Amino acid sequence: MNFLRSFAKASKSRINNRTPFLLVTSRSFSQLHSQSERPSFGIAFDIDGVVLRGSAPIGGSPLALKRLYHECAGTLKIPFVFLTNGGGIRESKRASELSMLLGINVLPSQVIQGHSPFKRLVSRFENELVIAVGKGEPAAVMSDYGFKNVLSIDEYSSYFDNIDPLAQYKKWTSKEVENNTFKEMAPRNDASPQRVHAAFIVSDSVDWSRDIQVLCDVLRTGGLPGREIAHQPPLYFASDDLEYQALFPSERLGMGAFRIALESIFNRIHPNALEYTSFGKPNPSVYKNAETVLMRLVTSLYPNLQVLNLANGGDNIFKTLYMIGDNPSVDIKGARQAGHPWFSILTRTGVFKGKENHAEYPADLVVDTVQDAVNYILTKEHVS
């Protein structure tokens, strides 16, 4: 494929305010010294449907990603991050899994998940009771971020007899959270548990009927299920994807679908509309944070580089940032909204399977696989 012919002119610059949150960046990268050798670009990869489908690499992703490392030393050559709306596990664990599946060394600081921005809210809810919803280890994720009084919705629901009227018909059981890092709640039969101060949808709900029921109970009563109607506690979603590409041939319903279901039911049974905040792509702030993380990777690679202060009018150290994704309404829309220096590349290995560009959210470039995308970038940037 002649990638240069597929090149489309990037959208005009739209500089947005930056509100980055802190991520710890390891300095185990190779310490190069020549600023002239510093790449003037960075890359953000979506995961599901781009580099993996389930736990299987797709699109030549292992070979493509290895080209971003020094061949002999195995250290990072091109700054890149994984920018995904997925989650449910800690960034450190996701980095280890990606390293094993792709045969590269991925650091936790290179993994930005949909729930990563929840770190910003620790100062507000650090010691307050919050509940965490989703597959994987949602409470462990929040505890790792610094929330000191967090319960999974599985554990929280267990403190209320008959809160889930269908529980007796469900054959699965919930595992106890590893290392039991949570504070003890009131006795199981206590009718007056602690007030829930916020609910966080960390990852995809496993039990929609139970979770919608319990969340409606919590949100309608000011955080005290079974009590009178009261002011709704804050509700946060890690992302708002309607669908995503998994192992099944057609797309699966995502967190956005769960949000629509919860909102529709809540608004029918409560006088006030549901209030919530959604993070994740395509929110432009996610891309601005990814830019900040990539800048920190560059300063690790090149410790002598003086990064200019963008807020004070300095020039961006990146001429181009490439977003490689498979979902036009999420990955491509977000990159377009973020504006300069983002350049969007759409693959055909996930949600998008069209022959031509997407009509509503056209990418700057459409390719078959992530390997094609990396080949294009390195050729364009004159990197061997």
Phi, psi and omega in degrees: 000136177272097186293327183296329178288337180275355183296130176244145183295130181292153180292156184295158185295138171221099184277123179254159175297146183253129177232066185288153171250157189283137171230139180279128182249126179288151177251032180273003178289165175296139184261088179274157190241340185272115178295334180293336178272353183293128177294141181265021181216164175218167184227139171241126180252130163289163183255291184293123180088356179239301179253338179223152164232109192068238178249013182255128176297144179228163173064024182068028186298320180300314180294321180297315183288328178296336178290347180269004179242155173293130189298318184280308186278338183073015180264161187293134178251319181244127180292129176210157177226160169262123184241099189231148172275354178287176180168210183102350175228163181293150181302324179296320179290321178295321178297319179296318180296315179296321178300316181292315185288328186256351178072032179226173179259100180260128178268152177305327180291348177268000183249115177244111182258169182303324182271000180304323178295347178299340178303329182295340187263005181299316183298334181277323187238018189309314185253003181271153176289125174230155177246146183239129185246141170139172178289168177078231184233063186299320180290322178295323176300311182293321177298320178297329178286341179121001176286124189265347184224072185237138177233141170293157179293334174299309183291318181299317182297331183292347180276358183235117175293133173067017178292331175249102184292348181258004186303323184294343181263359183263129188269344183271161176234156181265136177286149174291145180293136183301140174066001175037069184271005187265152177287153179289138176270183176296164179306153187301326182266005180292128181278356183233074179287175178296154177286133174277124184265345177192154175237135182239121174270097188281322182207182185300132177296138178270325184236087185301314185298313179294314185293320177295318179300309183292319179296320176298319177300313182293312187287330181285335190249017181070024177094014180230082183307139180090351180266188181285163179299135181212179184296136183292131172291160178298146179231129184233134175250136179292332178200178182222034179294126176289320180210163180208166181265121176241207183287329180294146185304320178261164187295153178253151179290135184252198183296330178296324177293319177297319178298318179298317180296313179299314182296317181298316180290314181302316183291341177276335185250359183231141183293334180250145181294150179297134175252135182203164175234130178250136175253194177082170175297144011266020180304123182302332180296332177296321180287324177293323176293319177300322177298319179295318179297318179296323177297322179291326175297320179296318179293335174286321178290323185232081187297339180274357181283130177265112181279125181287150181278108183295325183295336180259021174092010180287165179279147177289136179286346178257127171283326181215139170239126184260127173255118180252113183217171181245355185245108183301320185282352180243292184293311186284316177303316181296316179296321179295318180292326180292330176076200182304137007261026187283138177233123188262137177234125184253126178262163180256021185260004184223237182300316180275130179225011185288158178281322179259182178291161178289136187290316186274321180235073183291138177275162174291335180207139175242130180226171180283313188224169176294329177295320175298320181296314180294319177302316179298312183298311184292327175292314180298323183269004177058046177251127181276000000 
